[in-house]
Amino acid sequence: MASRPTTDAAATQREFMADLYVRRGLTFTRGEGVELIGDTGERYLDLTSNYGVNILGYGHSGLEAALIAQLCTLPTLHCSFASDVRAQASAELARRVNPADPGLVYWSNSGAEAVEAALKFAAMATGKRRFVACRGAYHGKTLGALSATWGAKYREPFEPLLWEFTHVEYGDPAALEAALDEGAAAFLVEPVQGESGIVVPPEGYVRSVRQLCTDHGTLLITDEVQTGVGRTGRFLAAEHEGVAADIVCLGKGLAGGIPVGATVVTRAVGERLQRGAHSSTFGGNPLALAGVRFVLATLDAAMLEHVSLTGEAFLAALRSLDHELVVGARGRGLMLGLVVSDRRDDILRGLQKHKVLAVPAGSHVVRFLPPYAIGSGHIDRAVMALGDTLRGL
């Protein structure tokens, strides 16, 4: 049999895909554990997990088996029909989000879709159309979610946007209180801001905004798309302050790498939703929810403790870096950022030359969102690559 011609994937992708993404100059064909493997066979330590998606890493035998079994049984089924997999996944997720008072789940296909649904549900439940979010917030790029997202580079090409949003200073309860005095359907907030630079709010902030929303009759929506599903060492980042939101948005790693979104609402919100007001053809498909069920079962107390302890070790290692460009490091669990004064993109390129992958956040942060299987050896490899990169600048 004649050998198949080698395809230049990068060139073909440039030719036939819309030019909307940064080009990293690499082509990957498979992954193993916490590494991505290129078309030349070179291995890269992946400290991005595809922007927080592949939380169990690559080639996880249990996840693959669960997905293959579902693919061979029934991969898609509209939510107008009942599914044993969907029923079980919905119950398990609702109980995981709020064990004391499980709510109701709406399934979609991405974090942005989860936010879109949250905004519509808040408007329907309250009869109000005004919302409050934070400066520096990132909630997605679809039109409704974009109304909540902060940043001219995202917003200006599409203004005027759909929803009325007031943006207040992140981490400042007084600023929120002033905005809520004018009345709002909901306050939408990330427990830790990701895209703007791994910004951890002051201790007690999430608890304070929960109380303010309760006092003003405003729904609290937590965007846990990046912070949730164990990323900070708890299933939800809001759990660090004992907070239960009215609406929780999830996505990214919830199905271990299969596209999924979930919007979990309290029953008080859910009883105000009108049948047919929102739906998704692919939302709640059994294939994705087989992944969800496996992730929920795998993400036990031991794994969450590993995320916490490994994150603390990684953060300490980042803080030990001694270079004039390094301002500091911050984060929680395995959601970490190295803050630099300048040359952030040069550092990202340098890491890539050392076969370590990271992603940007804000204007001066190197972001790390590794798979949860990361260990001390991987941290040593990453910090060594950072040190070599910084010395070479």
C-alpha positions in Angstrom: 0.0 0.0 0.0 1.3 3.4 -0.9 2.2 5.7 2.0 -0.2 8.6 2.6 1.2 12.0 1.7 2.2 14.2 4.7 -0.2 17.1 5.1 1.0 20.5 6.3 -1.7 20.9 8.9 -0.7 24.5 9.9 -0.8 25.7 6.2 -4.1 24.0 5.5 -5.7 25.4 8.7 -4.5 28.9 7.7 -6.0 28.4 4.3 -9.4 27.2 5.3 -10.1 28.5 8.8 -11.2 32.0 9.7 -8.2 33.9 11.0 -9.4 34.6 14.6 -6.8 32.8 16.7 -3.2 33.5 17.7 -0.9 31.1 16.0 1.5 29.2 18.3 3.4 27.6 15.5 2.9 24.0 16.7 0.9 21.0 15.4 -0.1 18.4 17.9 -1.4 14.9 17.0 -2.0 13.3 20.3 -1.6 13.6 24.1 -0.5 11.3 26.9 -0.8 12.1 30.6 0.2 15.8 31.0 2.0 16.0 27.7 1.0 16.9 24.2 2.9 15.2 21.4 3.7 17.1 18.2 3.7 15.9 14.6 7.5 15.4 14.9 7.2 13.3 18.0 8.4 16.0 20.4 6.7 16.1 23.8 5.5 19.3 25.5 4.5 19.7 29.1 1.0 21.0 28.9 0.3 23.5 31.7 -2.8 24.8 29.9 -5.0 21.7 29.7 -6.5 23.4 26.7 -7.5 26.5 28.7 -8.6 24.4 31.7 -10.6 21.7 29.8 -8.5 18.5 30.0 -8.4 18.4 33.8 -7.7 14.6 33.9 -5.0 14.9 31.3 -4.8 12.9 28.0 -5.4 9.3 27.4 -7.2 8.6 30.8 -8.2 5.0 30.4 -11.3 5.3 32.6 -12.6 8.4 30.9 -12.0 6.9 27.4 -13.8 3.7 28.3 -16.9 5.6 29.6 -17.0 7.8 26.5 -16.5 4.9 24.1 -19.2 2.8 25.8 -21.7 5.7 25.5 -20.7 6.5 21.9 -21.5 2.9 21.0 -24.8 2.9 22.9 -26.5 6.3 22.3 -24.4 9.5 21.8 -27.2 12.0 21.3 -30.7 12.4 22.5 -32.9 15.5 22.7 -34.0 16.6 26.2 -37.7 16.1 25.3 -36.9 12.4 25.8 -35.7 11.0 29.1 -32.2 9.5 29.3 -30.9 7.4 32.2 -27.4 9.0 31.8 -28.9 12.5 31.7 -31.1 11.8 34.7 -28.2 10.5 36.8 -25.8 13.2 35.7 -28.3 15.9 36.5 -28.9 14.5 40.0 -25.2 14.1 40.7 -24.3 17.5 39.6 -27.2 19.2 41.4 -26.2 17.5 44.6 -22.5 18.3 44.1 -23.2 22.0 43.6 -25.4 22.3 46.6 -25.6 19.2 48.8 -27.9 20.9 51.3 -30.5 22.0 48.8 -29.9 20.6 45.3 -31.3 22.7 42.5 -32.1 22.2 38.8 -29.7 21.8 35.9 -29.9 23.2 32.4 -27.4 21.5 30.0 -25.6 23.3 27.1 -22.4 22.9 25.2 -19.9 25.5 26.6 -19.3 27.9 29.3 -20.4 30.9 27.3 -23.7 29.1 26.6 -24.0 28.5 30.4 -23.7 32.2 31.0 -26.2 33.1 28.3 -28.7 30.8 29.9 -28.0 32.3 33.4 -28.7 35.8 32.2 -32.0 34.7 30.5 -33.0 32.8 33.6 -32.3 35.7 35.9 -34.3 38.1 33.7 -37.2 35.6 33.6 -37.1 34.9 37.3 -37.0 38.6 38.4 -38.7 40.5 35.5 -35.7 42.8 35.4 -33.2 43.5 32.6 -30.4 45.3 34.4 -27.3 43.4 35.6 -24.1 44.2 37.5 -20.7 42.6 36.7 -17.1 43.5 37.5 -14.3 45.4 35.8 -11.8 42.9 34.5 -14.5 40.2 34.1 -14.6 37.7 31.4 -17.8 35.7 30.8 -17.6 34.8 27.1 -17.8 36.3 23.7 -21.4 35.4 22.6 -23.5 38.6 22.5 -25.2 38.2 25.9 -22.1 37.0 27.7 -20.1 39.7 25.9 -22.4 42.3 27.5 -21.0 41.1 30.9 -17.4 40.8 29.8 -15.1 43.8 30.4 -12.6 45.0 27.9 -12.8 47.2 24.9 -11.0 44.8 22.6 -13.8 42.4 23.0 -16.8 44.8 23.2 -16.2 47.7 20.9 -16.6 45.9 17.6 -20.1 44.8 18.5 -21.5 47.7 20.5 -24.3 48.4 21.3 -24.6 45.1 23.1 -27.8 43.3 24.2 -28.0 43.7 28.0 -27.7 46.7 30.3 -24.7 46.1 32.5 -23.1 48.2 35.2 -19.4 47.3 35.8 -18.0 47.8 39.3 -14.6 47.4 40.9 -13.8 43.7 41.6 -13.2 43.0 45.2 -15.0 46.1 46.5 -18.3 45.3 48.2 -19.1 49.0 48.7 -19.0 49.6 44.9 -21.4 46.7 44.4 -23.8 48.0 47.1 -24.0 51.3 45.4 -24.8 49.6 42.1 -27.4 47.3 43.6 -29.2 50.3 45.2 -30.4 51.1 41.6 -32.0 47.7 41.3 -30.7 44.7 39.3 -31.8 41.3 38.2 -28.4 39.7 39.1 -24.8 40.2 40.0 -22.5 38.1 37.9 -19.0 37.4 39.3 -16.0 35.1 39.0 -14.8 33.9 42.4 -11.3 34.3 41.0 -10.9 36.4 37.8 -9.1 34.3 35.2 -8.7 36.1 31.9 -7.8 39.5 33.5 -4.8 38.0 35.3 -5.6 35.4 37.9 -7.0 38.0 40.3 -7.9 36.6 43.8 -10.3 38.9 45.6 -9.8 39.9 49.3 -10.8 37.3 51.8 -14.5 37.5 52.5 -15.4 39.2 49.3 -17.6 36.4 47.9 -19.3 36.1 51.3 -20.0 39.8 51.3 -21.5 39.9 47.9 -23.7 37.0 48.7 -25.1 39.0 51.7 -25.5 42.1 49.6 -27.4 40.3 46.9 -29.7 38.8 49.5 -30.3 42.1 51.2 -31.2 43.8 47.9 -33.3 41.0 46.4 -30.7 40.5 43.7 -29.8 37.0 42.3 -26.1 36.0 42.7 -24.7 34.3 39.6 -21.2 32.8 40.0 -19.3 32.1 36.8 -17.4 29.0 37.8 -16.5 28.0 34.2 -12.8 28.3 34.9 -12.7 28.2 38.7 -15.1 25.2 39.1 -14.9 21.4 38.9 -12.0 21.3 41.3 -9.7 23.9 39.8 -9.1 25.8 43.0 -9.1 22.7 45.3 -12.8 22.7 46.0 -15.5 21.6 43.6 -16.6 25.2 43.4 -14.3 28.1 44.2 -17.2 29.8 46.1 -17.0 26.9 48.6 -13.8 28.4 50.1 -16.1 31.0 51.7 -19.1 28.8 52.3 -21.2 30.6 49.6 -24.1 29.1 47.6 -25.2 31.1 44.6 -28.6 31.4 43.1 -27.2 30.4 39.7 -23.9 28.6 39.0 -22.3 28.5 35.5 -20.0 25.5 34.7 -18.2 24.3 31.6 -14.6 23.6 30.5 -13.4 20.5 32.4 -16.8 19.3 33.5 -16.9 16.4 31.0 -13.1 15.8 30.9 -12.6 17.3 27.5 -16.0 16.8 25.7 -17.8 20.1 25.1 -20.4 20.8 27.8 -22.0 23.6 29.7 -24.2 23.6 32.8 -26.4 26.2 34.4 -27.5 25.2 37.9 -30.3 27.2 39.4 -32.1 27.1 42.8 -35.6 25.7 42.8 -36.9 29.1 43.6 -35.4 30.3 40.3 -36.3 27.2 38.4 -40.0 27.4 39.2 -40.2 30.7 37.4 -38.8 29.4 34.1 -41.2 28.9 31.3 -41.1 25.7 29.3 -39.7 26.3 25.9 -38.2 29.6 26.7 -34.7 28.2 26.3 -33.3 25.0 24.9 -30.4 23.4 23.0 -30.4 20.6 20.4 -27.2 19.1 21.6 -27.4 20.2 25.3 -27.5 17.3 27.7 -26.4 14.8 25.1 -25.6 11.4 26.7 -22.1 11.3 25.3 -21.0 14.5 27.1 -22.9 13.5 30.2 -21.1 10.2 30.4 -18.0 12.3 30.6 -19.6 14.4 33.3 -20.5 11.4 35.4 -17.0 10.0 35.2 -15.5 13.3 36.1 -17.8 13.8 39.1 -17.0 10.2 40.3 -13.3 10.7 39.9 -13.1 14.2 41.5 -13.1 12.9 45.0 -11.7 14.3 48.3 -8.3 12.8 47.6 -8.0 14.4 44.2 -9.2 17.8 45.5 -6.6 17.6 48.2 -4.0 16.8 45.6 -5.0 19.9 43.6 -4.7 22.0 46.8 -1.4 20.7 47.9 0.2 20.6 44.4 -1.1 24.1 43.8 0.5 25.4 47.0 3.8 23.8 46.0 3.7 25.2 42.5 2.8 28.7 43.8 5.7 28.6 46.2 8.1 27.5 43.4 6.9 30.4 41.2 7.4 32.8 44.1 10.9 31.6 44.5 11.9 32.8 41.1 14.4 35.7 41.4 14.5 37.9 38.4 14.1 41.6 37.8 11.0 41.0 35.5 9.2 38.9 38.1 6.8 40.9 40.2 5.2 38.0 42.0 2.8 35.0 41.7 -0.8 34.5 42.7 -3.7 32.1 42.4 -5.5 29.3 44.2 -5.2 25.6 43.6 -4.0 24.8 40.1 -5.2 28.2 38.7 -2.0 30.2 38.9 -0.3 33.2 37.4 3.2 34.5 37.3 3.1 38.3 37.3 5.8 40.1 35.3 6.6 43.7 34.7 7.3 43.3 31.0 8.1 40.9 28.1 5.3 38.5 29.0 4.9 37.2 25.5 8.7 36.6 25.2 8.5 34.5 28.3 5.6 32.4 26.8 7.7 31.9 23.6 10.7 31.0 25.7 8.8 28.4 27.7 7.5 26.9 24.4 11.1 26.6 23.2 11.8 24.7 26.3 8.7 22.5 25.5 6.5 23.9 28.3 3.1 25.3 27.3 1.4 28.2 29.2 -1.1 30.8 28.2 -1.5 34.6 28.8 -3.8 36.3 31.1 -4.4 40.1 31.3 -1.4 42.1 30.0 1.4 40.9 32.4 0.5 37.4 33.6 1.8 34.0 32.5 -1.2 31.7 33.3 -0.9 28.0 34.4 -4.0 25.8 34.3 -2.4 22.3 34.3 -4.2 18.9 34.4 -4.8 17.7 37.9 -2.4 14.8 37.3 0.6 17.2 37.6 3.2 16.2 40.1 6.4 17.6 41.7 8.6 16.5 38.8 6.4 18.5 36.4 6.6 21.5 38.6 10.4 21.2 38.8 10.5 21.0 35.0 8.3 24.1 34.6 10.2 26.2 37.0 13.6 25.2 35.5 12.3 26.2 32.1 11.1 29.5 33.5 14.4 30.2 35.1 16.3 29.3 31.9 13.9 31.5 29.9 14.2 34.5 32.2 18.0 34.3 32.2 18.0 34.2 28.4 16.0 37.4 28.0 
